[in-house]
């Protein structure tokens, strides 16, 4: 169960890794950067992958990432856990997604 404060910032219900081929998707408004953000969730952690200026862009991006996450194996992570932007430093990180183990048998 998600905390109400978290859900109030989401543009759509987060998708659990177990129902999305091992990679979860969450798109929420981030107060600290004052933008919407999509993050992918794998066995290792949470990986911010895209920012949006508007809620409509975030909604569209959320659904696009749900579909893309089912098939991709690597992604460019755009920030660290403190939302320090790698792209501002010119050093985005290429991440290999590690799908959750519970989906490996499916």
Secondary structure, 3 states (H helix, E strand, C coil): CCCHHHHHHECCCCECHHHCCCCEEEEEEECCCCEEEEEEECCCCEEEEEEECCHHHHHHHHHHHHHHHCCCCEEEECECCCCCEHHHHCCCEEEECCCCHHHCCC
